Amino acid sequence: MTCFHCRVRVKNITLPRFRQLYLGASTNGQLALVSRLPKIPTLDSSASSGDNSTSVSKVLVTALPEELLVKIFNLTNRCDYCGSDHYVVLLKVCKAFYRIVQPLLYKNIDIIQPTGLVPTGTRARLLHRTVKEKPALGTFCKDLQVYINSLQDVRDGDYVSAAELLQSFPCTTNFSVHGGFGHPPTWPLLKRAFQNMSFIKHLTLSRELWDLHMAPVCDVIQDMHLESLHLHGISARKDGIIWAAQNTDVKRTNTMTKLDISDFGETPKALRNLLELPKSLQHFRFGKVHHNPVFWELRSFQELLCSHRDSLVTVEIGAVGRRGGKGISFLKFPKLETLNISHWNFDFSPDIAAATLLAPNLHTFIWDFTIEDQHSESSSDFGEEQKLWVSRFAELAAAHKSALRKIVIIFNPDIYLESPIEEELDEIIQPWNLMAEAREVMKSTGIELSYDNKSAMQLYQQYREQQEREAIDDVAGSG
């Protein structure tokens, strides 16, 4: 659906007003919503009267199944160009659209920057007024994201208003909170909200300052029936005290099956205490560590994940700041199917990797070169050595008759060249040429090598376009 706001703004035109839309064909033959249907030839009419332009029967868009309309409306929700909300426009089309779109309008609610939940911003204040007048609207909310400003002073009145607003969304299943954990009223606010939102399955907590600590997090999640928990920016306490469950009865009782941690500022002991809470963890991700004085090694996760080795299906370990890897083994993880390990975590040979990483049911190994810092990986980080490593690893995996069927290389280096010359182009796209060579070698093993060469193809296309422009200029100059 074309954005009404963009068409008016860019083309400066006024659209015709109509009460209903029809299903018809666009100029390229695709299904589209149109205000009027063209006349098209039909065999019956041409045979009987010789007239090749008979109007087709009108089919209203409201004749589509409701579930299909919901998918269409979701695809056309927001314009990437001007940010206009198409739901607001669709509400005004007809009563049928209004009935379908209204729940969608309140399904995903963002009370985020620049204004937020605390201090109370304009968006939160207007939303509070609306759901107070029509409480049923709040029950449509499934995904809620809120921002609590850590940098500003807050008033008690802001938290009173926030508490009343959060009580309006009892059916929320996905809840995300960013910032504000250093304000004393924040955790009581969230605890009361979680008690009211009994359907929350996915919880995300991310810091703005260094004020997100383990103790209050573990305190609130013990009484929740979560499926997944995402923590970004856990910080160590200044007094050095590490949280541990005081009541041993809570260990291995939490329902969460997925734990996603990034920028973890605590110790391995603190992470071990957290891992003691889930009953059966299936998916574990430990993202890159940005600010942590503690040195993490790949082998640290051997002991940390041991208690969940019988249930883990996917494991991802990002760049933790120190290369190593000796002593780690996933051979006793019977259900492990996907293993994602940063290239920057280990420096052992493909022989050792094949002897320690190939779990009995591992079918996908992801080799991640990502650097999440002020710069990304460079094109020189994948060379002949890495090509030989992955080729040999696949050869050994096939020789061991392992379950491995796919190796994925994540490699997205920074490339900034306005006018590449042929020598520079050859050097920059060399990593993907080497990956292609490795993929050819690996075909005999039955193991697929997958990688994204979009950056290389864009650069190649840029170079070819430059060559064409120069050729045209030369012809024009010689003429």
C-alpha positions as CSV (number, residue, x, y, z in Angstrom):
1,M,0.0,0.0,0.0
2,T,1.4,3.4,-1.0
3,C,1.9,5.8,1.9
4,F,-0.7,8.5,1.7
5,H,1.5,11.0,3.6
6,C,4.5,10.3,1.3
7,R,2.5,10.8,-1.9
8,V,1.1,14.1,-0.7
9,R,4.5,15.3,0.6
10,V,6.7,14.2,-2.3
11,K,4.3,14.6,-5.3
12,N,2.2,17.4,-3.7
13,I,-1.0,15.9,-5.0
14,T,-4.4,15.3,-3.4
15,L,-5.7,11.8,-3.5
16,P,-9.3,11.1,-4.7
17,R,-11.6,10.3,-1.8
18,F,-13.5,7.0,-2.0
19,R,-15.5,5.0,0.5
20,Q,-14.3,1.5,-0.5
21,L,-11.3,-0.3,-2.1
22,Y,-11.4,-3.1,-4.6
23,L,-9.0,-6.0,-5.4
24,G,-7.4,-5.4,-8.7
25,A,-4.1,-5.7,-10.6
26,S,-1.3,-3.2,-10.4
27,T,0.7,-2.0,-13.5
28,N,3.1,-4.9,-13.0
29,G,0.4,-7.5,-12.7
30,Q,0.4,-7.9,-9.0
31,L,-2.5,-8.0,-6.6
32,A,-3.3,-4.5,-5.4
33,L,-5.9,-2.4,-3.7
34,V,-7.5,0.0,-6.2
35,S,-10.2,2.6,-6.2
36,R,-11.7,1.4,-9.5
37,L,-11.4,-1.6,-11.7
38,P,-10.3,-1.4,-15.3
39,K,-12.2,-3.0,-18.1
40,I,-10.5,-6.2,-19.4
41,P,-11.5,-8.5,-22.2
42,T,-13.2,-11.8,-21.5
43,L,-13.7,-14.8,-23.8
44,D,-17.5,-14.9,-23.3
45,S,-18.1,-11.3,-24.1
46,S,-15.9,-11.1,-27.1
47,A,-17.4,-14.2,-28.6
48,S,-21.0,-13.1,-28.2
49,S,-20.9,-9.4,-28.9
50,G,-17.4,-8.7,-30.3
51,D,-16.8,-6.2,-27.6
52,N,-13.3,-6.7,-26.1
53,S,-13.8,-4.5,-23.1
54,T,-16.2,-5.9,-20.5
55,S,-16.0,-4.8,-16.9
56,V,-15.1,-7.5,-14.4
57,S,-17.3,-8.1,-11.3
58,K,-16.3,-5.9,-8.4
59,V,-14.8,-7.7,-5.4
60,L,-14.5,-5.6,-2.3
61,V,-11.3,-5.9,-0.3
62,T,-13.5,-6.7,2.8
63,A,-14.4,-10.0,1.1
64,L,-10.9,-11.3,2.0
65,P,-10.6,-13.6,5.0
66,E,-9.9,-11.6,8.2
67,E,-6.6,-13.4,8.9
68,L,-5.4,-12.4,5.5
69,L,-6.4,-8.8,6.0
70,V,-4.4,-8.8,9.3
71,K,-1.3,-9.9,7.5
72,I,-1.8,-7.3,4.8
73,F,-2.3,-4.6,7.5
74,N,0.8,-5.7,9.4
75,L,2.9,-5.4,6.2
76,T,1.7,-1.9,5.6
77,N,1.8,-0.6,9.1
78,R,4.5,2.0,9.0
79,C,6.2,4.0,6.2
80,D,10.0,3.8,6.4
81,Y,10.3,7.1,4.6
82,C,8.1,9.4,6.6
83,G,7.2,7.3,9.7
84,S,3.5,7.8,9.3
85,D,1.2,5.2,10.9
86,H,-1.0,3.5,8.3
87,Y,-3.1,2.0,11.1
88,V,-4.5,5.4,11.8
89,V,-5.5,5.8,8.2
90,L,-7.0,2.4,7.9
91,L,-9.2,3.0,11.0
92,K,-11.1,5.6,9.0
93,V,-11.8,3.5,5.9
94,C,-14.9,1.5,7.2
95,K,-16.4,-0.2,10.2
96,A,-14.9,-3.6,9.1
97,F,-11.4,-2.1,9.0
98,Y,-11.9,-0.3,12.3
99,R,-12.8,-3.6,14.0
100,I,-9.8,-5.4,12.6
101,V,-7.2,-2.6,12.9
102,Q,-8.0,-1.3,16.4
103,P,-6.5,-4.4,18.2
104,L,-3.4,-4.1,15.9
105,L,-3.0,-0.5,16.8
106,Y,-2.5,-1.3,20.5
107,K,-0.8,-4.7,20.0
108,N,2.8,-3.2,20.1
109,I,3.2,-0.2,22.4
110,D,6.5,1.7,22.6
111,I,6.9,4.3,25.4
112,I,10.6,5.0,24.6
113,Q,13.1,7.8,24.0
114,P,13.1,10.7,23.6
115,T,10.2,10.8,26.0
116,G,9.4,7.8,28.2
117,L,7.5,6.2,31.0
118,V,9.4,8.0,33.8
119,P,9.5,11.0,33.8
120,T,6.0,10.9,32.3
121,G,6.3,12.0,28.7
122,T,3.5,13.2,26.4
123,R,3.1,9.8,24.8
124,A,2.7,8.1,28.1
125,R,0.3,10.8,29.4
126,L,-2.0,10.6,26.3
127,L,-1.9,6.8,26.4
128,H,-2.8,6.8,30.1
129,R,-5.8,9.0,29.4
130,T,-7.0,6.8,26.5
131,V,-6.8,3.4,28.3
132,K,-8.3,5.0,31.4
133,E,-11.4,6.0,29.4
134,K,-11.5,2.7,27.4
135,P,-9.8,0.0,29.5
136,A,-10.5,-2.7,26.9
137,L,-7.9,-1.1,24.6
138,G,-5.1,-2.0,27.1
139,T,-6.0,-5.7,26.9
140,F,-4.9,-5.7,23.2
141,C,-1.3,-5.0,24.1
142,K,1.0,-8.0,23.7
143,D,4.4,-6.3,23.2
144,L,5.3,-3.4,25.6
145,Q,8.6,-1.4,25.6
146,V,9.2,1.3,28.1
147,Y,12.1,3.7,28.9
148,I,12.9,5.0,32.3
149,N,15.4,7.9,32.2
150,S,18.5,7.2,34.4
151,L,19.9,10.7,33.9
152,Q,17.1,12.8,35.1
153,D,15.7,13.4,38.6
154,V,12.3,11.8,39.0
155,R,9.3,12.6,41.1
156,D,7.1,10.2,43.1
157,G,4.1,11.4,41.0
158,D,5.8,10.1,37.8
159,Y,6.0,6.6,39.4
160,V,2.3,6.8,40.5
161,S,1.3,7.6,37.0
162,A,3.5,4.9,35.6
163,A,2.1,2.3,38.0
164,E,-1.5,3.1,36.9
165,L,-0.5,2.9,33.2
166,L,1.3,-0.5,33.5
167,Q,-1.8,-1.9,35.3
168,S,-3.7,-1.3,32.1
169,F,-1.8,-4.0,30.1
170,P,-2.6,-7.3,31.8
171,C,-2.3,-9.4,28.7
172,T,1.3,-8.4,27.8
173,T,3.5,-11.3,26.8
174,N,6.7,-9.4,25.7
175,F,8.0,-6.8,28.1
176,S,11.1,-4.7,27.6
177,V,12.5,-2.1,30.1
178,H,15.5,0.2,29.3
179,G,17.2,2.3,32.0
180,G,16.2,3.7,35.3
181,F,17.3,0.8,37.5
182,G,19.3,3.1,39.8
183,H,16.1,4.9,40.9
184,P,14.8,3.3,44.2
185,P,11.2,3.2,43.1
186,T,11.9,1.4,39.8
187,W,12.1,-2.2,41.1
188,P,9.0,-2.0,43.3
189,L,7.2,-0.5,40.2
190,L,8.3,-3.4,38.0
191,K,7.6,-6.0,40.6
192,R,4.0,-4.8,41.0
193,A,3.6,-4.7,37.2
194,F,4.9,-8.2,36.8
195,Q,2.5,-9.5,39.3
196,N,-0.4,-8.0,37.3
197,M,1.1,-9.2,33.9
198,S,0.8,-12.9,34.6
199,F,1.1,-13.7,30.9
200,I,4.7,-12.3,30.4
201,K,6.8,-15.0,28.6
202,H,9.7,-12.8,27.3
203,L,11.5,-10.2,29.4
204,T,14.2,-7.9,28.3
205,L,16.1,-5.6,30.8
206,S,18.9,-3.3,29.5
207,R,20.9,-0.7,31.2
208,E,21.4,3.0,30.4
209,L,24.0,3.5,33.3
210,W,25.9,1.1,35.4
211,D,23.0,0.3,37.7
212,L,21.6,-3.0,36.5
213,H,22.6,-5.6,39.1
214,M,21.9,-9.3,39.5
215,A,20.1,-9.4,42.9
216,P,17.0,-7.4,41.9
217,V,16.8,-9.2,38.6
218,C,16.8,-12.6,40.1
219,D,14.4,-11.5,42.8
220,V,11.7,-10.5,40.4
221,I,12.1,-13.4,37.9
222,Q,11.7,-16.1,40.6
223,D,7.9,-15.7,40.7
224,M,7.5,-15.3,36.9
225,H,6.8,-18.0,34.3
226,L,9.2,-16.9,31.7
227,E,10.2,-18.6,28.5
228,S,13.1,-16.2,27.7
229,L,15.2,-13.7,29.5
230,H,17.5,-11.1,27.8
231,L,19.9,-9.1,30.0
232,H,22.0,-6.4,28.6
233,G,24.6,-4.6,30.7
234,I,24.6,-6.4,34.0
235,S,27.1,-4.6,36.3
236,A,29.0,-5.7,39.3
237,R,28.2,-4.1,42.7
238,K,30.7,-1.6,44.0
239,D,31.0,-3.6,47.3
240,G,31.9,-6.7,45.3
241,I,29.1,-8.8,46.8
242,I,28.0,-11.5,44.3
243,W,24.3,-12.6,44.3
244,A,23.4,-16.1,45.2
245,A,20.1,-17.7,45.9
246,Q,19.4,-17.7,49.6
247,N,16.7,-20.3,49.3
248,T,18.0,-23.5,47.7
249,D,14.4,-24.5,46.9
250,V,14.3,-22.0,44.0
251,K,17.2,-23.7,42.2
252,R,16.3,-25.5,39.0
253,T,12.7,-24.4,39.2
254,N,12.4,-21.5,36.8
255,T,10.5,-22.1,33.6
256,M,12.8,-20.1,31.3
257,T,14.3,-22.1,28.4
258,K,16.2,-19.3,26.7
259,L,18.8,-17.0,28.3
260,D,20.4,-14.2,26.3
261,I,23.2,-12.2,28.0
262,S,25.2,-9.4,26.5
263,D,27.8,-6.9,27.9
264,F,28.0,-8.9,31.1
265,G,30.0,-7.0,33.8
266,E,29.9,-9.7,36.5
267,T,32.1,-12.7,37.3
268,P,31.8,-16.3,36.1
269,K,30.6,-17.2,39.6
270,A,27.7,-14.7,39.3
271,L,26.7,-16.3,36.0
272,R,26.9,-19.8,37.5
273,N,24.5,-18.7,40.2
274,L,22.1,-17.3,37.6
275,L,22.3,-20.6,35.6
276,E,21.2,-22.5,38.7
277,L,17.7,-21.0,38.4
278,P,16.4,-22.5,35.1
279,K,15.0,-26.0,35.3
280,S,15.9,-26.9,31.7
281,L,17.8,-24.4,29.6
282,Q,17.6,-25.0,25.8
283,H,19.1,-21.9,24.3
284,F,22.0,-20.0,25.7
285,R,23.7,-16.9,24.3
286,F,26.6,-15.0,25.8
287,G,27.4,-11.9,23.7
288,K,30.5,-9.9,23.5
289,V,31.9,-8.4,26.8
290,H,32.6,-4.7,26.4
291,H,33.4,-3.5,29.9
292,N,34.5,-6.2,32.3
293,P,37.8,-6.3,34.2
294,V,37.4,-10.1,34.6
295,F,39.2,-12.2,31.9
296,W,36.8,-14.7,30.3
297,E,38.0,-17.7,28.5
298,L,36.1,-20.1,26.3
299,R,36.9,-22.9,28.7
300,S,35.0,-21.0,31.5
301,F,31.8,-22.1,29.9
302,Q,32.6,-25.8,30.2
303,E,31.7,-25.8,33.9
304,L,29.1,-23.0,33.6
305,L,26.9,-25.0,31.1
306,C,27.6,-28.4,32.5
307,S,24.3,-28.5,34.5
308,H,22.3,-27.9,31.4
309,R,24.2,-30.1,29.0
310,D,21.4,-32.6,28.7
311,S,18.9,-30.0,27.5
312,L,20.8,-27.3,25.5
313,V,20.0,-27.2,21.8
314,T,21.8,-24.0,20.8
315,V,24.8,-22.3,22.3
316,E,26.3,-19.0,21.2
317,I,29.5,-17.5,22.8
318,G,30.6,-14.2,21.4
319,A,34.0,-12.5,21.7
320,V,34.8,-12.5,25.4
321,G,38.2,-10.7,25.2
322,R,40.8,-13.5,25.5
323,R,41.8,-16.2,23.1
324,G,42.2,-19.8,24.3
325,G,39.8,-22.7,24.4
326,K,41.8,-25.6,25.8
327,G,39.8,-27.9,28.0
328,I,36.3,-27.1,26.5
329,S,34.3,-29.9,25.0
330,F,30.8,-30.3,23.8
331,L,31.0,-34.0,23.2
332,K,28.7,-34.7,26.2
333,F,25.9,-32.3,25.0
334,P,23.6,-34.9,23.4
335,K,20.9,-32.4,22.2
336,L,23.2,-29.7,21.0
337,E,22.3,-28.9,17.3
338,T,23.8,-25.4,16.7
339,L,27.0,-24.1,18.1
340,N,28.1,-20.4,17.4
341,I,31.6,-19.5,18.6
342,S,33.5,-16.3,17.9
343,H,36.7,-16.7,15.9
344,W,38.3,-14.4,18.5
345,N,37.8,-16.9,21.3
346,F,40.0,-19.8,20.2
347,D,43.3,-20.4,18.4
348,F,43.4,-24.2,18.4
349,S,43.9,-26.4,15.4
350,P,41.0,-28.0,13.3
351,D,42.1,-31.4,14.7
352,I,41.4,-30.3,18.3
353,A,38.2,-28.5,17.2
354,A,36.9,-31.7,15.6
355,A,37.8,-33.7,18.7
356,T,36.0,-31.4,21.1
357,L,33.3,-29.3,19.4
358,L,31.4,-32.0,17.4
359,A,28.5,-32.9,19.7
360,P,26.7,-36.1,18.8
361,N,23.8,-34.2,17.1
362,L,25.5,-31.0,16.1
363,H,24.4,-30.2,12.5
364,T,25.4,-26.5,12.3
365,F,28.6,-24.8,13.3
366,I,28.8,-21.0,13.1
367,W,32.2,-19.3,12.9
368,D,31.6,-15.7,13.8
369,F,34.2,-13.0,13.0
370,T,32.1,-10.1,14.3
371,I,33.8,-7.4,16.3
372,E,31.3,-5.2,18.1
373,D,33.6,-2.2,18.9
374,Q,34.5,1.2,17.4
375,H,35.4,-0.7,14.2
376,S,34.4,-4.1,12.8
377,E,36.6,-6.9,11.5
378,S,38.8,-6.1,8.5
379,S,39.1,-7.8,5.2
380,S,42.5,-9.2,6.2
381,D,41.0,-11.2,9.1
382,F,40.0,-14.1,6.7
383,G,42.9,-15.3,4.7
384,E,44.5,-18.5,3.5
385,E,45.0,-19.7,7.0
386,Q,41.3,-19.5,7.8
387,K,40.4,-21.1,4.5
388,L,42.6,-24.1,5.2
389,W,41.3,-24.3,8.8
390,V,37.6,-24.5,7.8
391,S,38.4,-27.0,5.0
392,R,40.3,-29.3,7.3
393,F,37.6,-29.0,10.0
394,A,35.0,-30.1,7.5
395,E,37.2,-32.9,6.3
396,L,37.7,-34.2,9.8
397,A,34.0,-33.9,10.6
398,A,33.1,-36.0,7.6
399,A,35.8,-38.6,8.5
400,H,34.4,-38.9,12.0
401,K,31.0,-39.5,10.5
402,S,29.6,-36.6,12.6
403,A,26.1,-35.2,12.2
404,L,27.6,-31.8,11.0
405,R,25.9,-30.7,7.8
406,K,26.5,-27.0,7.6
407,I,29.2,-24.4,8.5
408,V,28.2,-20.8,8.5
409,I,30.8,-18.0,8.4
410,I,29.7,-14.6,9.6
411,F,32.1,-12.0,8.2
412,N,31.1,-8.4,7.6
413,P,34.2,-6.2,7.4
414,D,34.1,-2.4,7.1
415,I,34.6,-1.4,3.4
416,Y,34.9,2.3,2.6
417,L,36.1,3.0,-0.9
418,E,34.5,5.7,-3.0
419,S,36.4,4.8,-6.2
420,P,38.1,1.4,-6.0
421,I,40.9,0.6,-8.4
422,E,41.3,-3.0,-9.6
423,E,44.2,-3.8,-7.2
424,E,42.2,-2.6,-4.2
425,L,39.2,-4.5,-5.4
426,D,41.1,-7.8,-5.7
427,E,42.5,-7.4,-2.2
428,I,39.2,-6.6,-0.6
429,I,37.1,-9.3,-2.1
430,Q,39.9,-11.9,-1.6
431,P,38.2,-13.3,1.6
432,W,35.1,-14.2,-0.3
433,N,37.1,-15.7,-3.1
434,L,38.8,-17.9,-0.5
435,M,35.5,-18.9,1.0
436,A,34.3,-19.9,-2.4
437,E,37.4,-22.1,-2.9
438,A,36.8,-23.7,0.5
439,R,33.1,-24.4,-0.4
440,E,34.3,-26.2,-3.5
441,V,36.7,-28.3,-1.5
442,M,34.0,-29.1,1.1
443,K,31.5,-30.4,-1.5
444,S,33.1,-33.8,-1.4
445,T,32.5,-34.0,2.4
446,G,28.7,-33.4,2.1
447,I,29.0,-30.4,4.4
448,E,27.6,-27.0,3.1
449,L,29.6,-23.8,3.6
450,S,27.4,-20.7,3.9
451,Y,28.4,-17.1,4.0
452,D,27.1,-13.6,3.0
453,N,29.1,-12.1,0.1
454,K,26.7,-9.1,-0.2
455,S,29.5,-6.6,0.6
456,A,31.8,-8.1,-2.0
457,M,29.1,-8.1,-4.7
458,Q,28.2,-4.5,-4.0
459,L,31.8,-3.4,-4.3
460,Y,32.2,-5.4,-7.5
461,Q,29.1,-3.8,-9.0
462,Q,30.4,-0.3,-7.9
463,Y,33.7,-1.0,-9.7
464,R,32.0,-2.2,-12.9
465,E,29.8,0.9,-13.0
466,Q,32.8,3.1,-12.6
467,Q,34.5,1.3,-15.5
468,E,31.4,1.8,-17.7
469,R,31.3,5.5,-16.8
470,E,35.0,5.9,-17.6
471,A,34.5,4.0,-21.0
472,I,31.7,6.4,-21.9
473,D,33.7,9.4,-21.0
474,D,36.6,8.1,-23.1
475,V,34.3,7.6,-26.1
476,A,32.8,11.0,-25.7
477,G,36.3,12.6,-25.3
478,S,37.6,10.9,-28.4
479,G,34.6,12.0,-30.4
